[in-house]
Amino acid sequence: MAGVTPPARWRVLIASVHIRRILPRFLPLLAERKIEVIVPEGGHRFSESEMLTFMDETVDGVVCSDDPITEPIMARATRLKVISKWGVGVDAIDREAARRRGIRVCNSPGAFSDAAADVVMAYLLCFARPVHQVDALMRQGKWEQLPGVSLRGKTLGVIGIGDIGREVVQRARPFGLRLLGRDIREIDRSFCQEMGLTMVQLDELLCQSDYVSLNCDLNPTSFHLIGEYQLRAMKPTAVLINTARGPIVDERALGEALEQRRIAGAALDVFEDEPLPATSPLRRFPNVLLAPHNAYNTVEAVERVHEQTIHNLIAGLEESSSTQASKQARSIVR
C-alpha cells in the first residue's frame, strides 16, 4: 500500500552521546536499511544499570561511546548482533563475553592518533613555556616575564608505543628531545632507530624523564600503572601527561604527589570518574591543566569516526544476517 512504512528489519540502541548529537544526519540512511533506532534521554555516559533498562530481547545492535556493555547487558539483549563503539578504546566492553555470544565488536582504530598526539605536544609546550599563565597575567594588567625551559636536551618518556605513542615520538623528535619508550610489547627496531627512541623499563623511564606521556590502553596490566611508587620515582621537576585513560593513574596518589611537590605538574585529559567531580582535589592545583576528555576532538577526526561508527553498525548487522542465512541454507542441505 502506498505511503506505508515497511517494517524495521533491526532495532538499534543509540547510547553514544556523540552519535545522539548528530543522529538526524544519519536517520535517512538507517531508515533505508530498515533500521529502527532507540534513542534514550540522559547524560554524557550511561551507567550499567541505565543500560540494563534500555536493553531487551528486541535489540539487535548498540552504538556506544564509553557506556559499559557488560555480560549482564548482553544476556538481556538476546538478539544482540553487533556493538559499534564510537572511537577507539573498548575497555568498557566485555569483549570475552561478546566473543562467547558471537557478538561483533567494532571500533575505529587509529582514528584519533594525530589529534591526541597534537594535544600531548600542546601540553608539553605549555609546561615548557607557560603561555597560558603569561596570557592570564597580561589580561590582569600585569607585565611579568615568566621564565621557561628549553626543550632541546630534555627527556620525554612515552609509555605505550602504539598508534598514538608513535605519533607523539614523531612530533617530539624535531624539538631535540631525548626519547625514551616503554611498552609491554616488542617495538619494531627500525622505528626505534629511525626516531632515536630507546626502549627501557618503566622505573628507568620515570627516573630519567622530564615529561612522561601516557599513551597506553587501559587493561589489567595498566590499571593504576602510575601510583605512589611510580610518582616517587619521577623527578621533582617532571610533568605527567595523561591523554589515554583515567584509571591508568591513581588519582589519590597523584593528588598527594602534587600536594607534597614531588612532581612539578600534570596535564590530565582523562579521569578515573568522568565527568570530573566538582569535589575533586585536582581542581585546586594551579600546576595542573585539566580538560574534559577532549584530546580526540578535532573536526576532521570526529567526522571520520561518525561515518565509521555508522558504517560498522550497518556492516555488522548485514554480515550477521548473511551468516544466519548461510547457516539456514546449510541446514536445509543436510
C-alpha positions as CSV (number, residue, x, y, z in Angstrom):
1,M,0.0,0.0,0.0
2,A,1.4,3.4,-0.9
3,G,2.6,5.5,2.0
4,V,3.0,2.6,4.4
5,T,6.4,2.4,6.0
6,P,8.0,-1.1,5.7
7,P,8.6,-2.8,9.0
8,A,12.0,-2.5,10.5
9,R,14.5,-5.3,10.0
10,W,16.6,-4.4,13.0
11,R,16.4,-2.3,16.2
12,V,19.4,-0.4,17.4
13,L,20.0,1.4,20.7
14,I,22.0,4.7,20.2
15,A,23.7,5.1,23.5
16,S,26.7,7.1,22.3
17,V,26.3,10.8,23.2
18,H,28.4,11.7,20.1
19,I,26.0,10.0,17.7
20,R,22.9,11.1,19.5
21,R,24.0,14.7,18.9
22,I,24.2,14.3,15.1
23,L,21.7,11.4,14.6
24,P,19.3,13.3,12.3
25,R,22.0,13.3,9.7
26,F,22.0,9.5,9.6
27,L,18.3,8.8,10.1
28,P,17.5,8.6,6.3
29,L,20.4,6.1,5.8
30,L,19.3,4.0,8.7
31,A,15.7,4.0,7.6
32,E,16.7,3.0,4.1
33,R,18.4,0.0,5.7
34,K,15.3,-0.7,7.7
35,I,17.0,0.0,11.0
36,E,14.8,1.4,13.8
37,V,16.6,3.4,16.3
38,I,16.0,3.7,20.1
39,V,17.3,7.0,21.5
40,P,17.4,7.2,25.3
41,E,17.4,10.5,27.0
42,G,20.1,11.1,29.5
43,G,23.6,12.2,30.4
44,H,27.0,12.1,28.9
45,R,27.7,8.4,29.7
46,F,25.1,5.9,30.8
47,S,25.8,3.6,33.8
48,E,25.4,-0.2,33.7
49,S,22.0,0.0,35.5
50,E,20.8,2.5,33.0
51,M,21.9,0.4,30.1
52,L,20.1,-2.6,31.6
53,T,16.9,-0.6,31.5
54,F,17.4,0.2,27.8
55,M,18.3,-3.2,26.5
56,D,15.9,-6.1,25.9
57,E,15.4,-9.1,23.6
58,T,14.4,-6.9,20.7
59,V,17.7,-5.0,20.4
60,D,19.9,-6.2,17.5
61,G,22.7,-3.6,17.8
62,V,24.1,-0.9,20.1
63,V,26.1,2.2,19.3
64,C,28.1,3.2,22.4
65,S,30.8,5.6,23.5
66,D,32.3,4.7,26.8
67,D,29.0,3.3,28.1
68,P,29.5,-0.1,29.7
69,I,28.5,-3.1,27.7
70,T,28.8,-5.9,30.2
71,E,27.8,-9.6,30.2
72,P,24.5,-8.9,32.1
73,I,23.6,-6.4,29.4
74,M,24.4,-8.9,26.7
75,A,22.4,-11.6,28.5
76,R,19.4,-9.4,28.5
77,A,19.7,-8.4,24.8
78,T,19.5,-12.0,23.5
79,R,19.2,-10.8,19.9
80,L,22.3,-8.6,20.1
81,K,24.5,-9.0,17.0
82,V,26.8,-6.0,16.9
83,I,28.4,-3.4,19.2
84,S,29.6,-0.4,17.3
85,K,32.0,1.6,19.5
86,W,32.3,5.4,18.8
87,G,36.1,5.9,19.0
88,V,39.0,3.6,19.7
89,G,39.0,2.4,23.3
90,V,36.9,-0.7,24.0
91,D,37.8,-1.2,27.7
92,A,34.2,-0.6,28.7
93,I,33.0,-3.6,26.6
94,D,33.3,-7.2,27.9
95,R,34.9,-8.5,24.7
96,E,35.3,-12.0,26.0
97,A,31.5,-12.2,26.8
98,A,30.8,-10.8,23.3
99,R,33.1,-13.4,21.7
100,R,31.3,-16.2,23.5
101,R,27.9,-14.9,22.4
102,G,29.1,-14.4,18.8
103,I,28.6,-10.6,19.0
104,R,30.7,-8.5,16.7
105,V,32.6,-5.6,18.4
106,C,33.7,-2.8,16.1
107,N,35.7,0.4,16.7
108,S,37.7,2.9,14.7
109,P,41.4,2.0,15.2
110,G,43.9,4.9,14.9
111,A,41.1,7.5,14.3
112,F,42.4,9.9,16.9
113,S,46.1,9.2,16.8
114,D,47.0,12.6,15.2
115,A,44.6,14.6,17.3
116,A,45.7,13.1,20.6
117,A,49.4,13.4,19.8
118,D,48.9,17.0,18.9
119,V,47.4,17.6,22.4
120,V,50.3,15.9,24.1
121,M,52.7,18.3,22.4
122,A,50.5,21.2,23.3
123,Y,50.6,20.3,27.0
124,L,54.3,19.7,26.9
125,L,54.9,23.1,25.3
126,C,52.6,24.8,27.9
127,F,54.7,23.5,30.7
128,A,58.0,24.3,29.0
129,R,56.8,27.9,28.0
130,P,53.8,28.9,30.2
131,V,52.0,30.9,27.6
132,H,48.6,30.3,29.3
133,Q,49.9,31.9,32.5
134,V,51.6,34.8,30.7
135,D,48.3,35.5,28.9
136,A,46.3,35.5,32.1
137,L,48.8,37.9,33.7
138,M,48.6,40.3,30.7
139,R,44.8,40.3,31.0
140,Q,45.1,41.3,34.6
141,G,47.2,44.3,33.6
142,K,50.5,42.7,34.8
143,W,53.7,42.8,32.8
144,E,55.6,39.8,34.2
145,Q,58.1,37.9,32.1
146,L,57.8,34.3,33.3
147,P,60.9,32.1,32.5
148,G,60.5,28.8,30.6
149,V,62.8,26.0,29.8
150,S,64.4,24.9,26.5
151,L,63.1,21.5,25.2
152,R,66.3,20.6,23.4
153,G,68.2,18.1,25.6
154,K,65.2,17.4,27.8
155,T,63.9,13.8,28.1
156,L,60.4,12.7,27.1
157,G,59.2,9.3,28.3
158,V,56.4,7.8,26.3
159,I,54.5,4.9,27.9
160,G,52.7,2.9,25.2
161,I,54.2,3.0,21.7
162,G,51.0,2.2,19.8
163,D,49.4,4.4,17.2
164,I,49.3,7.5,19.4
165,G,52.6,6.9,21.1
166,R,54.3,6.6,17.7
167,E,52.8,9.9,16.6
168,V,54.0,11.6,19.9
169,V,57.5,10.3,19.3
170,Q,57.5,11.6,15.7
171,R,56.3,15.0,16.8
172,A,58.8,15.3,19.7
173,R,61.9,14.4,17.7
174,P,62.3,17.7,15.8
175,F,62.3,19.6,19.2
176,G,65.6,17.9,20.1
177,L,64.1,15.9,23.0
178,R,65.8,12.7,24.1
179,L,63.2,10.0,23.7
180,L,62.6,7.0,26.0
181,G,59.8,4.5,25.5
182,R,58.1,1.7,27.4
183,D,55.7,-0.9,26.1
184,I,54.7,-4.5,27.2
185,R,55.1,-5.5,23.5
186,E,58.3,-5.6,21.5
187,I,58.5,-2.5,19.3
188,D,59.9,-2.5,15.8
189,R,63.6,-1.9,16.0
190,S,63.7,0.1,12.7
191,F,61.2,2.6,14.1
192,C,63.3,3.0,17.3
193,Q,66.5,3.5,15.3
194,E,64.9,6.0,12.9
195,M,63.3,8.0,15.7
196,G,66.2,7.7,18.2
197,L,63.9,6.1,20.6
198,T,65.4,4.0,23.4
199,M,63.1,1.4,24.9
200,V,63.6,1.0,28.7
201,Q,61.9,-0.5,31.8
202,L,59.3,1.7,33.5
203,D,61.4,2.6,36.5
204,E,64.2,3.8,34.3
205,L,61.9,5.9,32.2
206,L,60.3,7.5,35.2
207,C,63.6,8.3,36.8
208,Q,65.1,9.9,33.8
209,S,62.2,11.7,32.1
210,D,61.4,15.4,32.4
211,Y,58.0,14.8,30.8
212,V,56.0,11.5,30.9
213,S,53.3,10.9,28.4
214,L,50.8,8.1,29.0
215,N,49.6,6.7,25.7
216,C,48.8,3.0,26.5
217,D,45.5,1.2,26.5
218,L,43.5,0.6,29.7
219,N,43.7,-3.1,30.5
220,P,44.6,-5.3,33.6
221,T,48.3,-4.6,33.2
222,S,47.9,-0.8,33.1
223,F,45.2,-0.1,35.8
224,H,46.9,2.3,38.3
225,L,50.1,1.8,36.4
226,I,51.1,5.2,37.8
227,G,50.7,5.1,41.6
228,E,52.5,6.3,44.7
229,Y,55.7,4.2,44.0
230,Q,55.9,5.4,40.4
231,L,55.3,9.0,41.2
232,R,58.1,8.9,43.9
233,A,60.4,7.6,41.1
234,M,59.8,10.7,39.0
235,K,61.9,13.9,39.1
236,P,60.6,16.7,41.3
237,T,60.8,18.8,38.1
238,A,58.9,16.3,35.9
239,V,55.4,16.7,34.4
240,L,52.9,13.9,33.9
241,I,50.7,14.0,30.8
242,N,47.7,11.6,30.6
243,T,45.6,11.6,27.4
244,A,45.0,7.9,27.5
245,R,42.6,6.6,30.2
246,G,41.9,8.0,33.6
247,P,42.3,4.8,35.7
248,I,45.9,4.4,34.4
249,V,46.7,6.9,37.1
250,D,45.9,6.5,40.8
251,E,44.4,10.0,41.3
252,R,44.7,9.8,45.1
253,A,48.4,9.2,44.8
254,L,48.7,11.9,42.2
255,G,47.0,14.4,44.4
256,E,49.4,13.6,47.3
257,A,52.4,13.9,45.0
258,L,51.2,17.3,43.8
259,E,50.4,18.4,47.4
260,Q,53.9,17.4,48.5
261,R,55.5,18.9,45.4
262,R,57.1,15.6,44.4
263,I,56.4,16.4,40.8
264,A,56.2,19.7,39.0
265,G,52.8,19.3,37.5
266,A,50.3,17.3,35.4
267,A,48.2,17.6,32.3
268,L,45.0,15.5,32.5
269,D,42.6,15.0,29.7
270,V,41.0,11.9,31.3
271,F,40.0,10.9,34.8
272,E,39.0,7.9,37.0
273,D,35.5,9.3,37.2
274,E,34.1,11.3,34.3
275,P,32.9,13.9,34.3
276,L,35.4,15.0,36.9
277,P,33.5,15.5,40.2
278,A,33.2,19.1,41.4
279,T,34.8,18.0,44.7
280,S,38.0,16.5,43.0
281,P,41.2,17.8,44.7
282,L,42.8,18.0,41.3
283,R,40.8,21.2,40.5
284,R,42.6,23.2,43.1
285,F,46.2,22.8,41.9
286,P,47.4,25.7,39.7
287,N,50.1,23.5,38.2
288,V,47.5,21.0,36.8
289,L,46.0,21.5,33.4
290,L,42.5,19.9,33.1
291,A,40.4,19.0,30.1
292,P,37.0,17.2,29.7
293,H,38.3,14.1,27.8
294,N,38.9,16.4,24.8
295,A,42.2,15.2,23.2
296,Y,40.3,13.4,20.4
297,N,38.3,16.4,19.4
298,T,39.2,17.8,16.0
299,V,36.6,18.5,13.4
300,E,38.2,16.1,10.9
301,A,38.8,13.2,13.3
302,V,35.3,13.4,14.8
303,E,33.7,13.4,11.3
304,R,35.6,10.3,10.3
305,V,34.5,8.5,13.4
306,H,30.9,9.4,12.9
307,E,30.9,7.9,9.5
308,Q,32.9,4.8,10.5
309,T,30.7,4.1,13.5
310,I,27.5,4.0,11.4
311,H,29.3,2.0,8.7
312,N,30.5,-0.5,11.2
313,L,26.9,-0.8,12.6
314,I,25.3,-1.4,9.2
315,A,28.1,-3.8,8.1
316,G,27.8,-5.8,11.3
317,L,24.1,-6.2,11.1
318,E,24.2,-7.2,7.4
319,E,27.0,-9.6,7.9
320,S,25.2,-11.3,10.8
321,S,22.1,-11.6,8.6
322,S,24.2,-13.1,5.8
323,T,25.8,-15.6,8.2
324,Q,22.5,-16.6,9.6
325,A,21.1,-17.1,6.1
326,S,24.1,-19.2,5.2
327,K,23.6,-21.4,8.3
328,Q,20.0,-21.9,7.4
329,A,20.9,-22.9,3.8
330,R,23.5,-25.5,5.1
331,S,20.9,-26.8,7.5
332,I,18.4,-27.3,4.6
333,V,21.0,-29.2,2.5
334,R,21.6,-31.6,5.3
